[in-house]
């Protein structure tokens, strides 16, 4: 399985996947607006997910700020050029979540 469902009060509110670029988990909250006020759409396919719009994750470490900006379509993650990790500009399959648990 590529995604893990996130629930609140028994309702699905989003999904988590393992990001091979950041080597950590990222979540998409389909029931909460993103920074632009829009909600992400999801094709309801846990094995070949598509989310829209793109996903921007940023976090600060001790020495620098990290960015992971990606587009997820048909089970593939396209890492946009502004990513600060080695997969910037590349497209890879979302790995099976169980491989990282």
C-alpha positions, 0 to 999 in steps of 0.5 A: 500500500502506498498511503496510510489513511489519517482519521479524525473522529472516524472520518478520513481527513487525509493520507500519509506517504513515505517521501524517498527524497526527504526519507520521511513521511509527508501528509496530505490533508484532504479535509483542510485547506492548504495555504492558498485556501483550497483543499487537495483533491484525491483520486481515491486510489491508494495504490496509484494516488493522484493529488492536486494541487502540488504539495509543498513541505518546508522545514528548518534544520540546524544548518539550513531550510529544506524544501520538498515541492512535488506533484503526485500523479498516478502513483508517481512523485515528480519532485520539482526543481525547487526541492533541496534534496537529491531527487529534485527534477526527478520522477519516482514511484511512491514506495510501498509504505510497509517498507518503511514501518 
